């Protein structure tokens, strides 16, 4: 399961999402797809559920977007934006 980490503020700027880590002072900008993933993680989800939702929103297949989503989640995890359980 993938969940949001605590301590991140987020604000929409057009189609993008600008985020700041309260404790770290790190700023991150997410494009429309990244902002969609962040919104989906309002409740913890597994990678399959994320890929299905993103594929439905952006007209691709879950299989086609999985590698991109996994790479994106790895970046978010490195930055402390998300955490994985299990």
C-alpha positions in Angstrom: 0.0 0.0 0.0 1.2 3.5 -0.8 0.2 6.4 1.3 0.9 10.1 1.6 3.5 11.1 4.2 2.5 13.7 6.8 3.8 17.2 6.7 3.3 18.3 3.1 1.3 21.3 2.0 -0.1 21.5 -1.5 -1.6 24.2 -3.7 -2.9 24.0 -7.2 -1.4 26.4 -9.8 -3.3 25.8 -13.0 -2.9 22.1 -13.9 0.1 21.7 -11.7 0.4 21.1 -8.0 3.1 22.9 -5.9 4.1 21.1 -2.7 6.2 22.0 0.3 7.6 19.7 3.0 6.8 21.6 6.2 9.7 20.0 8.2 12.2 19.8 5.3 11.5 23.0 3.4 11.7 21.0 0.2 9.6 22.2 -2.7 8.2 19.9 -5.4 6.1 20.7 -8.5 3.8 18.0 -10.0 2.4 18.1 -13.4 -1.2 17.1 -14.2 -0.6 13.4 -13.9 1.5 13.7 -10.7 -1.3 15.9 -9.2 -3.8 13.2 -10.1 -1.7 10.6 -8.4 -1.4 12.8 -5.3 -5.2 13.2 -5.2 -5.7 9.5 -5.6 -3.5 8.9 -2.6 -5.8 10.8 -0.3 -6.6 7.3 0.8 -3.9 4.6 0.7 -3.9 2.6 -2.5 -1.9 -0.2 -4.1 0.0 0.2 -7.4 -2.7 -1.6 -9.4 -5.5 0.7 -8.2 -3.3 3.7 -9.0 -2.5 2.5 -12.5 -6.2 1.7 -13.2 -7.3 5.1 -12.1 -4.6 7.0 -13.9 -5.2 5.0 -17.1 -8.9 5.8 -17.0 -8.2 9.5 -16.5 -5.5 9.9 -19.2 -6.7 7.4 -21.8 -4.0 4.8 -21.6 -3.9 1.2 -20.3 -2.8 0.3 -16.8 0.0 -1.8 -18.3 1.3 1.1 -20.4 1.4 3.5 -17.5 2.7 1.2 -14.8 6.5 1.7 -15.4 6.0 5.5 -15.4 3.9 5.4 -12.2 6.5 3.1 -10.5 9.3 5.5 -11.4 7.3 8.5 -10.3 6.5 6.8 -7.0 10.1 6.0 -6.4 11.0 9.7 -6.8 8.2 10.7 -4.4 9.4 8.1 -1.9 13.0 9.3 -2.1 11.8 12.9 -1.4 9.7 11.6 1.6 6.4 12.6 0.0 5.0 9.0 0.2 5.6 5.9 2.1 5.0 2.3 1.2 3.7 -0.3 3.6 3.9 -4.1 3.2 
